[in-house]
Amino acid sequence: QVQLVESGGGLVQPGGSLTLSCAASGRIFNIYNEDWYRQAPGKQRDLVASITKGGSTNYADSVKGRFTIYRDNVKNTVYLQMNNLKPEDTAVYYCHVISASGGSWGQGTQGTVSS
């Protein structure tokens, strides 16, 4: 299994930036894909961004051009850089990985965009 610990959430004003981190431990050599999801109050959990083992990335239309997913293989950490944040980006952000042992979720980190 893979264990995930997220950090980096917080409160930011519209137009501001946040960088989320997701540190992986355990059977990390079998990770195929890493994703960030988010869930706003009363809404379903949606995919925000993903990165494959080969480094290919994919983004939800609502965050294209504003968010960047990237990975530090030495630190076994995947990041989500979020720029030009909007109030509608307010949500709990979850890290998710797909590995040979299945899917694993982090505990979530709250990101709030408000003036």
N, C-alpha and C positions, 0 to 999 in steps of 0.2 A: 504494500500500500504506500501511497504518497501522502505526506502530511503537509498542509499549507497554512501559513500564517501571514495574514494581510496587515498592512499598516499604511499610514499616510492620509487617512481621511481627516476631515475637519470642516470648518466654516470658512467660506470665502465669498467675497462680493462678486456680483456679476461682472464678467470680463476678466476675472482673476484666473489663477492656475492652481492646480493640485497635482501631485505625483503620488500615485498609489504603488505600493510594493507588495509582492507576494513571494515569500521565501519558501522553497520546497525542500523537504527532507524525506528520507526513506528510500524507496526504490525509484530514484529519479532517473536512472539510466534507461528506464523503459518508458519515458514520457514521449508521446507522439504529438500532442497538441496542447496548447495552453490558451485559456480564454479569460476574458473579463465579462461578467454579466452584471446587470443592475436591476434592482427592484424598488420601484417607488411605492409609497403607501397605497394600498388598494388596487395595485396593478400586478400583472404577471412579471416574472423574471425574464428579462430580455438579454440577448447576446449583444455586447457592445463592440468587442474586438477580439480577434484571435490571431495566434501565431503558430505556425507549424514547426516541426522539428527542423525542417530545412530553411526556416526563416521567412516563409511567405506569410503575408498579413492580410487580414480582411476586417472591414469596419462596417458598422451599421450606418445607413445613410445619414442619420441624424447627427453623427459625430465626425463624419469624414472631413478632413481638413483641420479639425480642432484637436482630436485625440491621436496619440501615437502609442502603440504597444511595441515593447522591445524587451530583450532578454540579456542578462549577464550570465553566461554559462559558468564563469568562475565562481560566482556567488550563488548559483542555482536560484536566481531570482528573476521574476518577470515583472515588468513595470507598466503602468498606464499613465502616460503624461497627458494631462487634460488642460487645455488652454481655452481662453475665451469662453469661460463657463457661463452657462445660462441657468436661470432658476429651474427650468425643466430638467436639468441634469441632476437635480437633487434626488438622491436614492441611496440605498445600501448597495455597495459594490462588492461582488463576490468573485474570487478567483476560482477557476475550475481547470483541472487537467484531465487528460485522457491518457492512460498508460496501459501497459500490458495487464495490470491487475484491475483495470476498470476506471471508473470516473471518481474523482475526489474533489471535494468542495472545501473552501476556506470558511471561516466563521463570519466573514463580512466586515466591511468598514463603512461607516456613514460619511457621505459627502453631502454637504449642504451649501447651496448657493443662494445667498440672500443679502439684501442691503439692510 
